[in-house]
Amino acid sequence: MKRKRLVLFFSCIVIAMLILLISLTNHKATMPEPTAAVTTQPVQPDSYPNKQENKQIHKTIREITDESTARFDGEYMHTFTLDAVEGTVSQILLVHMRNKGRTSFTYQLFDPAGDECKRGTLAPGKQQTVQYTWINEQAGDWTMKISNINGSPGSYSYSVQNRS
């Protein structure tokens, strides 16, 4: 009889923990207010169908953009378009990032073909500039993915620059 009560008790604890976990992971990411150069649209990455809804910022890059800040729960993605410049073979992409959150995050830079070009980790309060030389055949929509290991809320600011 005591064993049945103990099993029932632990089953209730497990169910309560699962309900709490589900309720904590159902928060939506918040987006910065759009400016004239920024348009926003929600996306749900195919590779993470069970994650919270992600947001995407789409930008056409010619010169450095104003710094934007993004708040996220566990994961965040944004895309920007790089246009090929006639008369050049390659260009330099610079992504300036600052971790404004309380936990480290991992960043991944993907080219239009979906190939990972850069990856790294940024600690809270730190900033970094990621540099990548790309060729005209890589013109198109690039993606920067930000994620932290424990799914906690995070915040980072970024700006993008393309040099010919």
GIRAQUI-V315578 format. One record per residue. N is the residue number from 1. PHI is phi in whole degrees, 0 to 359 (999 if undefined). OMEGA is omega in whole degrees, 0 to 359 (NA if undefined). BURIAL is b if it has 9 or more other C-alpha atoms within 8 Angstrom, else e. Layout:
[[N/PHI/OMEGA/BURIAL] [N/PHI/OMEGA/BURIAL]]
//
This chain:
[[1/999/179/e] [2/295/180/e] [3/295/178/e] [4/297/179/e] [5/296/180/e] [6/294/177/e] [7/296/178/e] [8/297/179/e] [9/299/181/e] [10/292/176/e] [11/296/178/e] [12/296/178/e] [13/297/181/e] [14/297/179/e] [15/297/179/e] [16/297/179/e] [17/293/178/e] [18/295/178/e] [19/297/178/e] [20/297/179/e] [21/299/179/e] [22/296/181/e] [23/292/179/e] [24/285/183/e] [25/266/181/b] [26/264/177/e] [27/280/180/e] [28/270/175/b] [29/292/177/b] [30/255/184/e] [31/249/172/e] [32/291/176/e] [33/294/181/e] [34/290/173/e] [35/254/182/e] [36/298/184/e] [37/270/187/e] [38/237/171/b] [39/239/182/b] [40/242/175/b] [41/205/181/e] [42/286/175/e] [43/223/172/e] [44/233/183/b] [45/300/180/e] [46/298/183/e] [47/283/180/e] [48/227/185/e] [49/293/183/e] [50/262/179/e] [51/278/177/e] [52/298/181/b] [53/299/178/b] [54/262/178/b] [55/243/183/b] [56/225/174/b] [57/246/182/b] [58/249/182/b] [59/226/168/b] [60/261/188/e] [61/256/171/b] [62/234/177/e] [63/227/181/e] [64/301/179/b] [65/267/173/e] [66/297/180/e] [67/294/177/e] [68/245/177/e] [69/241/179/b] [70/236/173/b] [71/249/185/b] [72/211/174/b] [73/247/175/b] [74/86/185/b] [75/207/180/b] [76/210/177/b] [77/224/170/b] [78/219/179/b] [79/239/176/b] [80/213/183/b] [81/256/174/b] [82/251/180/b] [83/262/176/b] [84/292/178/e] [85/254/180/e] [86/299/178/e] [87/85/177/e] [88/242/177/b] [89/265/180/e] [90/219/178/b] [91/221/181/b] [92/248/176/b] [93/262/176/b] [94/240/176/b] [95/242/179/b] [96/266/182/b] [97/231/174/b] [98/223/179/b] [99/277/180/b] [100/261/182/b] [101/269/183/b] [102/257/179/e] [103/231/176/b] [104/294/173/b] [105/226/176/b] [106/257/176/b] [107/244/176/b] [108/224/177/b] [109/253/181/b] [110/243/176/b] [111/278/183/b] [112/301/178/b] [113/280/181/e] [114/90/179/e] [115/279/178/e] [116/286/182/b] [117/259/181/b] [118/215/176/b] [119/210/178/b] [120/189/180/e] [121/233/181/e] [122/234/182/b] [123/283/179/b] [124/304/177/b] [125/80/182/b] [126/264/175/b] [127/227/183/b] [128/203/172/e] [129/246/178/e] [130/266/180/b] [131/240/179/e] [132/215/176/b] [133/270/183/e] [134/237/180/b] [135/256/185/b] [136/303/179/b] [137/293/179/e] [138/265/178/b] [139/297/180/b] [140/140/184/b] [141/274/176/b] [142/260/181/b] [143/231/172/b] [144/247/180/b] [145/250/179/b] [146/242/177/b] [147/209/173/b] [148/242/191/b] [149/290/186/e] [150/255/177/e] [151/74/183/b] [152/282/177/e] [153/298/179/b] [154/215/179/b] [155/209/175/b] [156/211/175/b] [157/245/184/b] [158/206/169/b] [159/213/185/b] [160/235/178/b] [161/223/177/b] [162/237/180/b] [163/244/178/e] [164/272/NA/e]]
//
